[in-house]
Structures are given as C-alpha cells and as structure tokens.
Amino acid sequence: MMQIVDINAVSKVSKKHDLLLAVDNTFATPYLQRPLELGADIVMHSATKYLGGHSDVIMGGLIVRDKEIADKLYFIQNASGAIAGPQDCFLMLRGLKTLHVRMQRHCENAEAVADYLAKHPKIEKVYWPGFPEHPNHNVAKKQMKDFGGMLSFTTKNNNFEEAIKIVEKLKVFTLAESLGGVESLAGHPASMTHASIPKEEREKSGVVDSLIRLSVGIEDMEDIIEDLNQAIG
C-alpha cells in the first residue's frame, strides 16, 4: 500500500527543529511530484525504477539545492567511489527522454485497473490514491500531478493460497518484486517481500494474506485488464 506524506507540512516541522528533510520520490518521479519545491532538503530516487524505466540499469540519485549539503554528499561520493559507469549513464539518459510519456501511460492504465478492480465481485479493497475515499487522497491531489502507476488490492475471503494462484495465472503481468518498468509487474508481499516477517507483525501494517501489489506498465490497457480478469476469474 502507498502512504503519501504531506511534504510541505512535514517541512515546516523539520525547519522549526532545524532538521533536514529527505524524501524518497521513487514512486512519484519528478514528473508527478517535486519535493524540493515543497520544502524538502534532499530527494532520493531509486533510478533503477521509473527514471530508467526499462529494468536494465541499477542506479540511485540524491538531489539537493543547498551547496553545503551538496559538498558533503560529494565528499562521501568521492571517498566511497559511488560513481555510475558510462553504460549505466547512457541507459539512464535514454530512459529520461521518455519519462513524461511513460508516466502518463502508467497513470492512465493504473486508473483503469483500479476502477476495474473496485467493481469486481471477488475483490474486497483496492488501495489507489486516486480514489476520493483513500486516506491520503487530498494530500496526493494537492502535491502530485497525477496518482502514479502503483496500486494494491485484497480478495474478499483474504485467502493466502488463492492470492498465490492469482499471481501465478497472470500472463501479461510478470511475477516480480521490482516496479517502475514499462512492463507490468505483480507481487504477493506475504510470500515474497514480507515473507520473513511474522504474520501478526506484517498485518499490523496492512500486509494481509491476500494483498497483491501491482506495478501497472504501459502495455495496451485492454490487454492488462483482460489478464487480470482471466487470473481472478
């Protein structure tokens, strides 16, 4: 599930107490949200995800606007040797050229998928910040250009085995733990990313047995929805 924080409100608190505010903007990308303009001091991106966009590069980035912070980060970078290779840089520059068109399609497809799932008789809950009933909807609407390509859902009987069968039946979606590529990805946190966490603990954060996370890609919208339709039944 995606939690959206009111960056401007947190920024006011951090400045009051002379603290630096760092924001992970990987899911939103600069196309949908610009934390520096909202008061953040450091913005982090797992550039491997949406910025690269093609699941073929491993890279991260820190963006700042204060020279003192930048100089400190440069020192750490120089000391540790955290420099991207030429081919990685080429792939990242290639990905950035299509960021805007990819993000537009990610958002359009995710909205269509969210609407489809919300009406499905076998689906209990759909977590997507574009829905007015989402607890963070107003924050997302205020500080983001659109609502992104990530969403998650649960089935009505919250059955562990049934959720696994759904992700195993998917054909357009690839079963994987990553996100942000042009291809659609699906994950079952209870048996994948959160499998090592005791059930009682993971459920406190909403990761129930039937929770399925989708990184909706840029494939044809009808193909994506038909894939979910045949997998869910």
RABELJO-V99709 format. One record per residue. N is the residue number from 1. SS is DSSP state (H for helix, E for strand, L for the rest). PHI is phi in degrees with one decimal (NA if undefined). Layout:
N:SS:PHI
N:SS:PHI
This chain:
1:L:NA
2:L:-99.6
3:L:-103.0
4:L:-109.6
5:L:-99.7
6:L:-73.4
7:H:-62.8
8:H:-62.9
9:H:-66.6
10:H:-66.2
11:H:-60.1
12:H:-63.9
13:H:-68.3
14:H:-64.7
15:H:-68.1
16:H:-61.1
17:L:-105.2
18:L:56.3
19:L:-114.4
20:L:-84.4
21:L:-107.2
22:E:-110.2
23:E:-124.8
24:E:-85.2
25:L:-106.4
26:L:-58.2
27:L:-67.7
28:L:-85.6
29:H:67.0
30:H:-64.5
31:H:-68.4
32:H:-99.4
33:L:-154.1
34:L:-124.1
35:H:-58.8
36:H:-60.8
37:H:-73.5
38:H:-98.6
39:L:113.0
40:L:-72.4
41:L:-97.3
42:E:-133.9
43:E:-117.8
44:E:-109.0
45:E:-131.3
46:L:-82.9
47:L:-66.2
48:L:-55.4
49:L:-83.3
50:L:-65.5
51:L:-62.4
52:L:-71.9
53:L:81.3
54:L:-125.3
55:L:55.1
56:L:-134.0
57:L:-147.8
58:L:-112.9
59:L:-160.4
60:L:-136.1
61:E:-149.1
62:E:-121.2
63:E:-119.3
64:E:-136.7
65:L:-122.4
66:L:-98.8
67:H:-63.8
68:H:-63.1
69:H:-65.6
70:H:-60.3
71:H:-63.8
72:H:-65.4
73:H:-68.4
74:H:-60.7
75:H:-62.4
76:H:-63.3
77:H:-62.1
78:H:-66.2
79:H:-70.3
80:H:-95.3
81:L:75.2
82:L:-82.4
83:L:-114.7
84:L:-74.0
85:L:-77.0
86:H:-58.4
87:H:-66.9
88:H:-61.6
89:H:-64.2
90:H:-60.6
91:H:-64.7
92:H:-68.5
93:H:-63.4
94:H:-62.0
95:H:-64.9
96:H:-63.6
97:L:-64.5
98:L:-113.1
99:H:-55.5
100:H:-64.6
101:H:-71.8
102:H:-65.7
103:H:-64.6
104:H:-59.7
105:H:-71.0
106:H:-55.0
107:H:-66.4
108:H:-61.3
109:H:-67.2
110:H:-64.0
111:H:-62.9
112:H:-64.0
113:H:-65.7
114:H:-60.7
115:H:-64.1
116:H:-62.0
117:H:-65.4
118:H:-63.3
119:H:-96.4
120:L:-76.2
121:L:-64.6
122:L:-93.9
123:E:-101.6
124:E:-85.0
125:E:-135.2
126:E:-124.2
127:E:-103.8
128:L:-147.6
129:L:-64.7
130:L:-76.3
131:L:-76.9
132:L:-56.7
133:L:-81.7
134:L:-64.4
135:L:-59.5
136:L:-109.0
137:H:-58.9
138:H:-64.0
139:H:-66.3
140:H:-61.0
141:H:-64.1
142:H:-74.9
143:H:-112.7
144:L:-117.7
145:L:-76.0
146:L:-153.2
147:L:-106.5
148:L:82.5
149:L:-108.8
150:E:-106.3
151:E:-156.4
152:E:-145.4
153:E:-152.2
154:E:-127.2
155:E:-90.5
156:L:-65.0
157:L:-94.7
158:L:48.0
159:L:-96.8
160:H:-60.3
161:H:-65.0
162:H:-65.1
163:H:-63.2
164:H:-63.5
165:H:-63.1
166:H:-62.6
167:H:-68.9
168:H:-73.4
169:H:-83.1
170:L:-62.2
171:L:-117.2
172:L:-73.6
173:L:-74.5
174:E:-97.9
175:E:-76.5
176:L:-160.2
177:L:-91.7
178:L:-84.5
179:L:-166.5
180:L:86.5
181:L:-88.2
182:L:-66.2
183:L:-89.8
184:L:-74.4
185:E:-125.6
186:E:-128.9
187:E:-140.0
188:L:-115.9
189:H:-51.4
190:H:-62.1
191:H:-111.4
192:L:-124.6
193:L:-62.6
194:L:-113.7
195:L:-62.8
196:L:-83.4
197:L:-91.9
198:L:-54.1
199:H:-51.8
200:H:-61.1
201:H:-73.3
202:H:-67.7
203:H:-71.7
204:H:-63.1
205:L:-97.7
206:L:93.7
207:L:-85.6
208:L:-85.3
209:L:-58.7
210:L:-98.9
211:L:-64.3
212:E:-122.6
213:E:-104.0
214:E:-118.9
215:E:-104.7
216:L:-77.6
217:L:-85.9
218:L:-111.2
219:L:-65.0
220:L:-57.9
221:H:-58.3
222:H:-66.0
223:H:-64.4
224:H:-63.1
225:H:-67.6
226:H:-64.8
227:H:-63.8
228:H:-64.6
229:H:-61.4
230:H:-73.2
231:H:-77.8
232:H:-78.5
233:L:87.1
